[in-house]
Amino acid sequence: MTSESPTDPKLMSALKAAQLYYLQDLTMDAIASELRTSRSSVSRLLAHARDTGLVEITITSPLDRGAQLEREIAARFRISAHVVPVPGSLSDVDRLDRVAMTAARLLPQYIESNSIVGIAWGSTLGALSRHLTAKETHDTVIVQMNGAGNTETTGIEYASEILERFGRAYSARIQQFPVPAFFDSPDTKEALWRERSTRRVLDLIARMDVAVFGLGSPFAEVPSRVYIGGYLGRTDYKSLAADRAVGDVATVFYRADGSWRDIALNARATGPGFDRLVKVARRICIVSGAQKLPSLRGALAAGLITDLVLDEGLARRLLESVS
């Protein structure tokens, strides 16, 4: 800090120049005019203000903020987190794309040869699949975790496009799951689950090494496909509301406290039960947008996530909600 007298004319001029430049955003030309001096003199006064400690400049990196948020999330929830710096001015669509792009760059570290990788189709995985980077693997299988059919479509074309992108990126074999997202009756599901052709796919799902999924949410501005694709009828929505569901993973719904077993619609759902999903070694969740906070908190409460990729705004909201 300076040892100059606080009434020193040069110090006072430097202080005035610094206030005009840093606090009022005046240009050096404007400051020169106001102080009746030259532009070069203003530059020297600003340098003097920095040298004497009148002005301290701090650079705050968004990457540093992200690292701090990652550490706090890891400590609070005991998971690995990757926070994506995203400007608050971005639309939810662009925010999702940024997060999906980052997740796509991270995935190769989790997917190895001789592994079974489960994929839950949806808006997030669709965005993710468009940004995948190639990694050569051997004897790797990409398996669809839940059915995609409904009364309007088989869902095969939509789900297969996502699966094929994963297959190409990792030189992997793909396995579709050609069943409805939801059966009309739990009895129909139980009967089909006993068929050998279905059991072959269920066996792959049971042996997954990695599961990759987004979070379905009735609150999101980027609509989750299960809520807009003709999968749910009016009766289903009433049932989910009565059961206080806040989100889903692979069309299996859960509440804010992570409970899921007694949600009525889950008896007809084709995704893996959470008792099975939590046994998968790496469970990678990609999520963006503040509207998905209730869904994210519920998924964390259920213990579904080991690795989380999310945007900075949602990361902050998550930590604020548990502070």
Short mmCIF file of the C-alpha atoms (twelve columns), coordinates in Angstrom:
data_MODEL
# 
_entry.id   MODEL 
# 
loop_
_atom_site.group_PDB 
_atom_site.id 
_atom_site.type_symbol 
_atom_site.label_atom_id 
_atom_site.label_alt_id 
_atom_site.label_comp_id 
_atom_site.label_asym_id 
_atom_site.label_seq_id 
_atom_site.Cartn_x 
_atom_site.Cartn_y 
_atom_site.Cartn_z 
_atom_site.pdbx_PDB_model_num 
ATOM 1   C CA . MET A 1   0.000   0.000   0.000   1 
ATOM 2   C CA . THR A 2   1.208   3.517   -0.684  1 
ATOM 3   C CA . SER A 3   3.067   5.537   1.968   1 
ATOM 4   C CA . GLU A 4   2.152   8.777   0.209   1 
ATOM 5   C CA . SER A 5   0.117   11.375  2.065   1 
ATOM 6   C CA . PRO A 6   -3.626  11.002  1.467   1 
ATOM 7   C CA . THR A 7   -3.624  14.632  0.370   1 
ATOM 8   C CA . ASP A 8   -0.822  14.133  -2.183  1 
ATOM 9   C CA . PRO A 9   -2.015  15.743  -5.454  1 
ATOM 10  C CA . LYS A 10  -0.822  12.842  -7.625  1 
ATOM 11  C CA . LEU A 11  -2.537  10.323  -5.366  1 
ATOM 12  C CA . MET A 12  -5.760  12.310  -5.404  1 
ATOM 13  C CA . SER A 13  -5.639  12.576  -9.208  1 
ATOM 14  C CA . ALA A 14  -4.986  8.828   -9.500  1 
ATOM 15  C CA . LEU A 15  -7.922  8.126   -7.200  1 
ATOM 16  C CA . LYS A 16  -10.205 10.362  -9.232  1 
ATOM 17  C CA . ALA A 17  -9.100  8.768   -12.513 1 
ATOM 18  C CA . ALA A 18  -9.612  5.268   -11.073 1 
ATOM 19  C CA . GLN A 19  -13.128 6.084   -9.875  1 
ATOM 20  C CA . LEU A 20  -14.101 7.476   -13.262 1 
ATOM 21  C CA . TYR A 21  -12.556 4.553   -15.161 1 
ATOM 22  C CA . TYR A 22  -13.478 1.530   -12.993 1 
ATOM 23  C CA . LEU A 23  -16.688 2.683   -11.300 1 
ATOM 24  C CA . GLN A 24  -18.274 4.919   -13.923 1 
ATOM 25  C CA . ASP A 25  -16.920 3.183   -17.056 1 
ATOM 26  C CA . LEU A 26  -15.692 6.417   -18.634 1 
ATOM 27  C CA . THR A 27  -13.181 6.155   -21.464 1 
ATOM 28  C CA . MET A 28  -9.671  7.481   -20.999 1 
ATOM 29  C CA . ASP A 29  -10.442 10.242  -23.476 1 
ATOM 30  C CA . ALA A 30  -13.474 11.301  -21.422 1 
ATOM 31  C CA . ILE A 31  -11.438 11.212  -18.212 1 
ATOM 32  C CA . ALA A 32  -8.690  13.288  -19.840 1 
ATOM 33  C CA . SER A 33  -11.254 15.869  -20.816 1 
ATOM 34  C CA . GLU A 34  -12.777 15.972  -17.317 1 
ATOM 35  C CA . LEU A 35  -9.387  16.226  -15.587 1 
ATOM 36  C CA . ARG A 36  -8.062  18.606  -18.237 1 
ATOM 37  C CA . THR A 37  -5.055  16.501  -18.990 1 
ATOM 38  C CA . SER A 38  -3.821  14.208  -21.757 1 
ATOM 39  C CA . ARG A 39  -4.849  10.624  -22.454 1 
ATOM 40  C CA . SER A 40  -1.310  9.420   -21.745 1 
ATOM 41  C CA . SER A 41  -1.418  11.178  -18.355 1 
ATOM 42  C CA . VAL A 42  -4.653  9.345   -17.527 1 
ATOM 43  C CA . SER A 43  -2.988  6.044   -18.430 1 
ATOM 44  C CA . ARG A 44  -0.108  6.868   -16.048 1 
ATOM 45  C CA . LEU A 45  -2.539  7.853   -13.287 1 
ATOM 46  C CA . LEU A 46  -4.396  4.508   -13.631 1 
ATOM 47  C CA . ALA A 47  -1.098  2.639   -13.506 1 
ATOM 48  C CA . HIS A 48  -0.153  4.630   -10.395 1 
ATOM 49  C CA . ALA A 49  -3.499  3.717   -8.810  1 
ATOM 50  C CA . ARG A 50  -2.819  0.023   -9.384  1 
ATOM 51  C CA . ASP A 51  0.808   0.235   -8.240  1 
ATOM 52  C CA . THR A 52  -0.062  1.988   -4.986  1 
ATOM 53  C CA . GLY A 53  -2.954  -0.311  -4.091  1 
ATOM 54  C CA . LEU A 54  -5.767  2.136   -4.722  1 
ATOM 55  C CA . VAL A 55  -7.081  -0.368  -7.257  1 
ATOM 56  C CA . GLU A 56  -6.938  -4.150  -6.925  1 
ATOM 57  C CA . ILE A 57  -7.924  -6.210  -9.963  1 
ATOM 58  C CA . THR A 58  -9.299  -9.720  -9.442  1 
ATOM 59  C CA . ILE A 59  -9.985  -12.117 -12.287 1 
ATOM 60  C CA . THR A 60  -12.736 -14.604 -11.497 1 
ATOM 61  C CA . SER A 61  -12.699 -17.586 -13.825 1 
ATOM 62  C CA . PRO A 62  -16.000 -19.376 -14.485 1 
ATOM 63  C CA . LEU A 63  -13.970 -22.576 -14.506 1 
ATOM 64  C CA . ASP A 64  -12.861 -21.867 -10.928 1 
ATOM 65  C CA . ARG A 65  -16.489 -21.290 -9.917  1 
ATOM 66  C CA . GLY A 66  -17.421 -24.547 -11.557 1 
ATOM 67  C CA . ALA A 67  -14.650 -26.411 -9.743  1 
ATOM 68  C CA . GLN A 68  -15.860 -25.061 -6.404  1 
ATOM 69  C CA . LEU A 69  -19.426 -26.114 -7.172  1 
ATOM 70  C CA . GLU A 70  -18.185 -29.568 -8.183  1 
ATOM 71  C CA . ARG A 71  -16.368 -29.952 -4.859  1 
ATOM 72  C CA . GLU A 72  -19.421 -28.847 -2.902  1 
ATOM 73  C CA . ILE A 73  -21.737 -31.220 -4.771  1 
ATOM 74  C CA . ALA A 74  -19.271 -34.084 -4.313  1 
ATOM 75  C CA . ALA A 75  -19.023 -33.412 -0.586  1 
ATOM 76  C CA . ARG A 76  -22.776 -33.007 -0.106  1 
ATOM 77  C CA . PHE A 77  -24.037 -35.905 -2.228  1 
ATOM 78  C CA . ARG A 78  -20.973 -38.172 -2.482  1 
ATOM 79  C CA . ILE A 79  -21.042 -38.269 -6.246  1 
ATOM 80  C CA . SER A 80  -18.742 -37.053 -8.995  1 
ATOM 81  C CA . ALA A 81  -19.986 -33.838 -10.613 1 
ATOM 82  C CA . HIS A 82  -19.019 -31.901 -13.718 1 
ATOM 83  C CA . VAL A 83  -20.415 -28.371 -13.831 1 
ATOM 84  C CA . VAL A 84  -20.728 -26.748 -17.258 1 
ATOM 85  C CA . PRO A 85  -20.325 -22.936 -17.304 1 
ATOM 86  C CA . VAL A 86  -23.350 -21.603 -19.185 1 
ATOM 87  C CA . PRO A 87  -24.391 -17.921 -19.458 1 
ATOM 88  C CA . GLY A 88  -27.674 -17.217 -17.741 1 
ATOM 89  C CA . SER A 89  -28.936 -15.482 -20.887 1 
ATOM 90  C CA . LEU A 90  -29.011 -18.709 -22.919 1 
ATOM 91  C CA . SER A 91  -32.309 -20.376 -23.742 1 
ATOM 92  C CA . ASP A 92  -33.061 -23.760 -22.187 1 
ATOM 93  C CA . VAL A 93  -32.573 -25.386 -25.598 1 
ATOM 94  C CA . ASP A 94  -29.086 -23.908 -25.985 1 
ATOM 95  C CA . ARG A 95  -28.265 -24.689 -22.355 1 
ATOM 96  C CA . LEU A 96  -29.200 -28.339 -22.895 1 
ATOM 97  C CA . ASP A 97  -27.043 -28.461 -26.013 1 
ATOM 98  C CA . ARG A 98  -24.024 -27.052 -24.145 1 
ATOM 99  C CA . VAL A 99  -24.412 -29.572 -21.334 1 
ATOM 100 C CA . ALA A 100 -24.982 -32.438 -23.789 1 
ATOM 101 C CA . MET A 101 -21.868 -31.463 -25.745 1 
ATOM 102 C CA . THR A 102 -19.751 -31.504 -22.598 1 
ATOM 103 C CA . ALA A 103 -21.201 -34.830 -21.482 1 
ATOM 104 C CA . ALA A 104 -20.429 -36.322 -24.901 1 
ATOM 105 C CA . ARG A 105 -16.766 -35.342 -24.487 1 
ATOM 106 C CA . LEU A 106 -16.658 -36.935 -21.034 1 
ATOM 107 C CA . LEU A 107 -18.337 -40.253 -21.890 1 
ATOM 108 C CA . PRO A 108 -15.323 -41.994 -23.482 1 
ATOM 109 C CA . GLN A 109 -13.619 -42.174 -20.084 1 
ATOM 110 C CA . TYR A 110 -16.496 -44.328 -18.809 1 
ATOM 111 C CA . ILE A 111 -17.091 -46.635 -21.786 1 
ATOM 112 C CA . GLU A 112 -14.557 -49.416 -22.240 1 
ATOM 113 C CA . SER A 113 -14.294 -52.606 -24.277 1 
ATOM 114 C CA . ASN A 114 -16.289 -55.647 -23.111 1 
ATOM 115 C CA . SER A 115 -18.848 -53.458 -21.362 1 
ATOM 116 C CA . ILE A 116 -22.630 -53.237 -21.474 1 
ATOM 117 C CA . VAL A 117 -23.901 -49.676 -21.698 1 
ATOM 118 C CA . GLY A 118 -27.562 -48.905 -21.033 1 
ATOM 119 C CA . ILE A 119 -29.143 -45.920 -22.784 1 
ATOM 120 C CA . ALA A 120 -32.432 -44.290 -21.753 1 
ATOM 121 C CA . TRP A 121 -33.907 -42.558 -24.797 1 
ATOM 122 C CA . GLY A 122 -35.261 -39.019 -24.466 1 
ATOM 123 C CA . SER A 123 -34.625 -35.370 -25.299 1 
ATOM 124 C CA . THR A 124 -31.367 -35.236 -23.352 1 
ATOM 125 C CA . LEU A 125 -29.936 -38.443 -24.803 1 
ATOM 126 C CA . GLY A 126 -31.006 -37.333 -28.259 1 
ATOM 127 C CA . ALA A 127 -28.999 -34.121 -27.842 1 
ATOM 128 C CA . LEU A 128 -26.089 -36.031 -26.334 1 
ATOM 129 C CA . SER A 129 -25.995 -38.547 -29.185 1 
ATOM 130 C CA . ARG A 130 -25.483 -35.774 -31.748 1 
ATOM 131 C CA . HIS A 131 -22.201 -34.732 -30.116 1 
ATOM 132 C CA . LEU A 132 -20.572 -38.106 -29.440 1 
ATOM 133 C CA . THR A 133 -16.855 -38.439 -30.159 1 
ATOM 134 C CA . ALA A 134 -15.470 -41.691 -31.549 1 
ATOM 135 C CA . LYS A 135 -13.675 -44.230 -29.376 1 
ATOM 136 C CA . GLU A 136 -12.744 -47.674 -30.653 1 
ATOM 137 C CA . THR A 137 -13.950 -50.437 -28.340 1 
ATOM 138 C CA . HIS A 138 -14.349 -54.192 -28.703 1 
ATOM 139 C CA . ASP A 139 -17.217 -56.467 -27.677 1 
ATOM 140 C CA . THR A 140 -19.184 -53.546 -26.278 1 
ATOM 141 C CA . VAL A 141 -22.987 -53.614 -26.295 1 
ATOM 142 C CA . ILE A 142 -25.287 -50.584 -26.259 1 
ATOM 143 C CA . VAL A 143 -28.674 -51.652 -24.914 1 
ATOM 144 C CA . GLN A 144 -31.957 -49.724 -24.834 1 
ATOM 145 C CA . MET A 145 -33.044 -49.573 -21.192 1 
ATOM 146 C CA . ASN A 146 -36.783 -49.142 -21.735 1 
ATOM 147 C CA . GLY A 147 -39.383 -49.546 -24.448 1 
ATOM 148 C CA . ALA A 148 -40.380 -46.628 -26.676 1 
ATOM 149 C CA . GLY A 149 -43.668 -47.706 -28.237 1 
ATOM 150 C CA . ASN A 150 -47.084 -46.164 -27.612 1 
ATOM 151 C CA . THR A 151 -50.509 -46.106 -29.263 1 
ATOM 152 C CA . GLU A 152 -49.273 -43.718 -31.969 1 
ATOM 153 C CA . THR A 153 -45.845 -45.155 -32.843 1 
ATOM 154 C CA . THR A 154 -43.578 -48.123 -32.221 1 
ATOM 155 C CA . GLY A 155 -40.837 -45.694 -31.165 1 
ATOM 156 C CA . ILE A 156 -38.315 -47.918 -32.951 1 
ATOM 157 C CA . GLU A 157 -37.175 -45.261 -35.401 1 
ATOM 158 C CA . TYR A 158 -36.640 -42.639 -32.695 1 
ATOM 159 C CA . ALA A 159 -34.865 -44.910 -30.216 1 
ATOM 160 C CA . SER A 160 -32.804 -46.681 -32.877 1 
ATOM 161 C CA . GLU A 161 -31.404 -43.382 -34.158 1 
ATOM 162 C CA . ILE A 162 -29.979 -42.647 -30.719 1 
ATOM 163 C CA . LEU A 163 -28.701 -46.198 -30.287 1 
ATOM 164 C CA . GLU A 164 -27.078 -46.241 -33.719 1 
ATOM 165 C CA . ARG A 165 -25.177 -43.037 -32.984 1 
ATOM 166 C CA . PHE A 166 -23.804 -44.633 -29.826 1 
ATOM 167 C CA . GLY A 167 -23.010 -47.815 -31.714 1 
ATOM 168 C CA . ARG A 168 -21.052 -45.957 -34.399 1 
ATOM 169 C CA . ALA A 169 -19.189 -43.802 -31.887 1 
ATOM 170 C CA . TYR A 170 -17.979 -46.789 -29.849 1 
ATOM 171 C CA . SER A 171 -17.867 -49.499 -32.546 1 
ATOM 172 C CA . ALA A 172 -20.427 -51.357 -30.466 1 
ATOM 173 C CA . ARG A 173 -23.267 -53.755 -31.094 1 
ATOM 174 C CA . ILE A 174 -26.688 -52.287 -30.349 1 
ATOM 175 C CA . GLN A 175 -29.655 -54.036 -28.806 1 
ATOM 176 C CA . GLN A 176 -33.100 -52.513 -29.147 1 
ATOM 177 C CA . PHE A 177 -35.930 -53.222 -26.720 1 
ATOM 178 C CA . PRO A 178 -39.009 -53.438 -28.989 1 
ATOM 179 C CA . VAL A 179 -41.739 -53.183 -26.366 1 
ATOM 180 C CA . PRO A 180 -44.090 -50.340 -25.350 1 
ATOM 181 C CA . ALA A 181 -42.894 -47.715 -22.915 1 
ATOM 182 C CA . PHE A 182 -45.938 -48.619 -20.805 1 
ATOM 183 C CA . PHE A 183 -48.128 -51.700 -21.033 1 
ATOM 184 C CA . ASP A 184 -51.884 -51.364 -20.753 1 
ATOM 185 C CA . SER A 185 -51.885 -53.923 -17.951 1 
ATOM 186 C CA . PRO A 186 -49.287 -55.120 -15.414 1 
ATOM 187 C CA . ASP A 187 -50.400 -58.677 -16.250 1 
ATOM 188 C CA . THR A 188 -49.393 -58.190 -19.897 1 
ATOM 189 C CA . LYS A 189 -45.991 -56.977 -18.812 1 
ATOM 190 C CA . GLU A 190 -45.453 -59.910 -16.490 1 
ATOM 191 C CA . ALA A 191 -46.412 -62.354 -19.248 1 
ATOM 192 C CA . LEU A 192 -44.060 -60.808 -21.809 1 
ATOM 193 C CA . TRP A 193 -41.259 -60.630 -19.238 1 
ATOM 194 C CA . ARG A 194 -41.395 -64.441 -19.083 1 
ATOM 195 C CA . GLU A 195 -40.752 -64.803 -22.832 1 
ATOM 196 C CA . ARG A 196 -37.237 -65.944 -23.728 1 
ATOM 197 C CA . SER A 197 -36.753 -63.257 -26.385 1 
ATOM 198 C CA . THR A 198 -37.589 -60.568 -23.854 1 
ATOM 199 C CA . ARG A 199 -35.554 -62.158 -21.113 1 
ATOM 200 C CA . ARG A 200 -32.460 -61.972 -23.333 1 
ATOM 201 C CA . VAL A 201 -32.719 -58.172 -23.385 1 
ATOM 202 C CA . LEU A 202 -33.618 -58.010 -19.703 1 
ATOM 203 C CA . ASP A 203 -30.512 -60.051 -18.944 1 
ATOM 204 C CA . LEU A 204 -28.329 -57.487 -20.755 1 
ATOM 205 C CA . ILE A 205 -29.991 -54.684 -18.800 1 
ATOM 206 C CA . ALA A 206 -29.405 -56.585 -15.555 1 
ATOM 207 C CA . ARG A 207 -25.672 -56.844 -16.378 1 
ATOM 208 C CA . MET A 208 -25.071 -53.196 -17.350 1 
ATOM 209 C CA . ASP A 209 -21.687 -51.745 -16.442 1 
ATOM 210 C CA . VAL A 210 -22.714 -48.182 -17.317 1 
ATOM 211 C CA . ALA A 211 -26.120 -46.503 -17.473 1 
ATOM 212 C CA . VAL A 212 -26.544 -43.144 -19.233 1 
ATOM 213 C CA . PHE A 213 -29.748 -41.196 -18.710 1 
ATOM 214 C CA . GLY A 214 -31.449 -37.832 -18.456 1 
ATOM 215 C CA . LEU A 215 -34.244 -36.943 -16.075 1 
ATOM 216 C CA . GLY A 216 -37.805 -36.734 -17.272 1 
ATOM 217 C CA . SER A 217 -39.662 -33.811 -15.745 1 
ATOM 218 C CA . PRO A 218 -43.176 -32.380 -15.978 1 
ATOM 219 C CA . PHE A 219 -41.719 -28.954 -15.125 1 
ATOM 220 C CA . ALA A 220 -39.062 -28.489 -17.822 1 
ATOM 221 C CA . GLU A 221 -39.253 -25.862 -20.560 1 
ATOM 222 C CA . VAL A 222 -37.506 -28.326 -22.878 1 
ATOM 223 C CA . PRO A 223 -40.252 -30.969 -22.645 1 
ATOM 224 C CA . SER A 224 -39.278 -34.507 -21.703 1 
ATOM 225 C CA . ARG A 225 -40.316 -36.784 -24.528 1 
ATOM 226 C CA . VAL A 226 -42.340 -39.087 -22.306 1 
ATOM 227 C CA . TYR A 227 -44.605 -36.124 -21.433 1 
ATOM 228 C CA . ILE A 228 -45.171 -34.875 -24.986 1 
ATOM 229 C CA . GLY A 229 -44.836 -37.936 -27.217 1 
ATOM 230 C CA . GLY A 230 -48.227 -39.519 -26.654 1 
ATOM 231 C CA . TYR A 231 -47.014 -41.851 -23.912 1 
ATOM 232 C CA . LEU A 232 -49.284 -40.599 -21.159 1 
ATOM 233 C CA . GLY A 233 -53.050 -40.141 -21.167 1 
ATOM 234 C CA . ARG A 234 -55.229 -37.993 -18.941 1 
ATOM 235 C CA . THR A 235 -55.727 -40.867 -16.519 1 
ATOM 236 C CA . ASP A 236 -51.964 -41.383 -16.309 1 
ATOM 237 C CA . TYR A 237 -51.382 -37.728 -15.462 1 
ATOM 238 C CA . LYS A 238 -54.000 -37.887 -12.720 1 
ATOM 239 C CA . SER A 239 -52.382 -41.025 -11.348 1 
ATOM 240 C CA . LEU A 240 -48.916 -39.427 -11.319 1 
ATOM 241 C CA . ALA A 241 -50.280 -36.312 -9.620  1 
ATOM 242 C CA . ALA A 242 -51.983 -38.435 -6.975  1 
ATOM 243 C CA . ASP A 243 -48.721 -40.302 -6.406  1 
ATOM 244 C CA . ARG A 244 -46.770 -36.993 -6.201  1 
ATOM 245 C CA . ALA A 245 -44.277 -37.989 -8.898  1 
ATOM 246 C CA . VAL A 246 -41.597 -35.371 -9.657  1 
ATOM 247 C CA . GLY A 247 -39.711 -37.105 -12.456 1 
ATOM 248 C CA . ASP A 248 -38.658 -40.317 -14.120 1 
ATOM 249 C CA . VAL A 249 -35.585 -42.234 -15.225 1 
ATOM 250 C CA . ALA A 250 -36.172 -44.526 -18.198 1 
ATOM 251 C CA . THR A 251 -39.967 -44.131 -17.668 1 
ATOM 252 C CA . VAL A 252 -39.822 -45.268 -14.044 1 
ATOM 253 C CA . PHE A 253 -41.279 -42.511 -11.871 1 
ATOM 254 C CA . TYR A 254 -40.229 -41.334 -8.413  1 
ATOM 255 C CA . ARG A 255 -41.189 -38.856 -5.710  1 
ATOM 256 C CA . ALA A 256 -39.213 -36.026 -4.132  1 
ATOM 257 C CA . ASP A 257 -37.980 -38.359 -1.395  1 
ATOM 258 C CA . GLY A 258 -36.742 -40.913 -3.947  1 
ATOM 259 C CA . SER A 259 -39.488 -43.479 -3.298  1 
ATOM 260 C CA . TRP A 260 -40.867 -45.230 -6.376  1 
ATOM 261 C CA . ARG A 261 -42.106 -48.765 -5.696  1 
ATOM 262 C CA . ASP A 262 -45.759 -47.928 -4.983  1 
ATOM 263 C CA . ILE A 263 -46.250 -45.411 -7.795  1 
ATOM 264 C CA . ALA A 264 -49.069 -47.046 -9.738  1 
ATOM 265 C CA . LEU A 265 -47.786 -46.360 -13.258 1 
ATOM 266 C CA . ASN A 266 -44.479 -48.104 -12.531 1 
ATOM 267 C CA . ALA A 267 -46.265 -51.471 -12.517 1 
ATOM 268 C CA . ARG A 268 -46.787 -50.967 -16.272 1 
ATOM 269 C CA . ALA A 269 -43.429 -49.305 -17.046 1 
ATOM 270 C CA . THR A 270 -40.703 -51.109 -18.968 1 
ATOM 271 C CA . GLY A 271 -37.627 -49.371 -17.534 1 
ATOM 272 C CA . PRO A 272 -35.455 -51.087 -14.917 1 
ATOM 273 C CA . GLY A 273 -36.597 -50.825 -11.319 1 
ATOM 274 C CA . PHE A 274 -34.352 -48.673 -9.183  1 
ATOM 275 C CA . ASP A 275 -33.389 -51.645 -7.025  1 
ATOM 276 C CA . ARG A 276 -31.678 -52.953 -10.151 1 
ATOM 277 C CA . LEU A 277 -30.438 -49.628 -11.499 1 
ATOM 278 C CA . VAL A 278 -28.537 -48.734 -8.319  1 
ATOM 279 C CA . LYS A 279 -26.433 -51.874 -8.763  1 
ATOM 280 C CA . VAL A 280 -24.906 -50.511 -11.991 1 
ATOM 281 C CA . ALA A 281 -21.329 -49.422 -11.291 1 
ATOM 282 C CA . ARG A 282 -21.473 -46.094 -13.168 1 
ATOM 283 C CA . ARG A 283 -24.756 -44.236 -13.438 1 
ATOM 284 C CA . ILE A 284 -24.230 -41.091 -15.482 1 
ATOM 285 C CA . CYS A 285 -26.948 -38.454 -15.342 1 
ATOM 286 C CA . ILE A 286 -27.044 -35.479 -17.722 1 
ATOM 287 C CA . VAL A 287 -29.424 -32.682 -16.746 1 
ATOM 288 C CA . SER A 288 -29.876 -28.981 -17.414 1 
ATOM 289 C CA . GLY A 289 -32.293 -26.193 -16.565 1 
ATOM 290 C CA . ALA A 290 -33.459 -24.895 -13.195 1 
ATOM 291 C CA . GLN A 291 -36.929 -26.364 -13.777 1 
ATOM 292 C CA . LYS A 292 -35.447 -29.822 -13.335 1 
ATOM 293 C CA . LEU A 293 -34.331 -29.142 -9.763  1 
ATOM 294 C CA . PRO A 294 -37.197 -31.189 -8.191  1 
ATOM 295 C CA . SER A 295 -36.435 -34.097 -10.537 1 
ATOM 296 C CA . LEU A 296 -32.716 -33.915 -9.770  1 
ATOM 297 C CA . ARG A 297 -33.229 -33.788 -6.028  1 
ATOM 298 C CA . GLY A 298 -35.558 -36.792 -6.209  1 
ATOM 299 C CA . ALA A 299 -33.059 -38.785 -8.280  1 
ATOM 300 C CA . LEU A 300 -30.303 -37.978 -5.791  1 
ATOM 301 C CA . ALA A 301 -32.556 -38.996 -2.913  1 
ATOM 302 C CA . ALA A 302 -33.131 -42.331 -4.672  1 
ATOM 303 C CA . GLY A 303 -29.356 -42.872 -4.996  1 
ATOM 304 C CA . LEU A 304 -29.589 -43.196 -8.773  1 
ATOM 305 C CA . ILE A 305 -26.555 -41.079 -9.704  1 
ATOM 306 C CA . THR A 306 -22.830 -41.712 -9.409  1 
ATOM 307 C CA . ASP A 307 -21.716 -39.149 -12.012 1 
ATOM 308 C CA . LEU A 308 -23.572 -35.920 -12.745 1 
ATOM 309 C CA . VAL A 309 -23.172 -33.454 -15.622 1 
ATOM 310 C CA . LEU A 310 -25.188 -30.261 -15.166 1 
ATOM 311 C CA . ASP A 311 -25.163 -26.549 -15.932 1 
ATOM 312 C CA . GLU A 312 -23.813 -23.977 -13.497 1 
ATOM 313 C CA . GLY A 313 -27.182 -22.386 -12.753 1 
ATOM 314 C CA . LEU A 314 -28.775 -25.699 -11.808 1 
ATOM 315 C CA . ALA A 315 -25.719 -26.606 -9.706  1 
ATOM 316 C CA . ARG A 316 -26.130 -23.414 -7.701  1 
ATOM 317 C CA . ARG A 317 -29.852 -23.982 -7.252  1 
ATOM 318 C CA . LEU A 318 -29.198 -27.534 -6.084  1 
ATOM 319 C CA . LEU A 319 -26.745 -26.444 -3.408  1 
ATOM 320 C CA . GLU A 320 -28.956 -23.548 -2.305  1 
ATOM 321 C CA . SER A 321 -31.885 -25.931 -1.895  1 
ATOM 322 C CA . VAL A 322 -30.017 -28.045 0.656   1 
ATOM 323 C CA . SER A 323 -28.117 -25.317 2.493   1 
# 
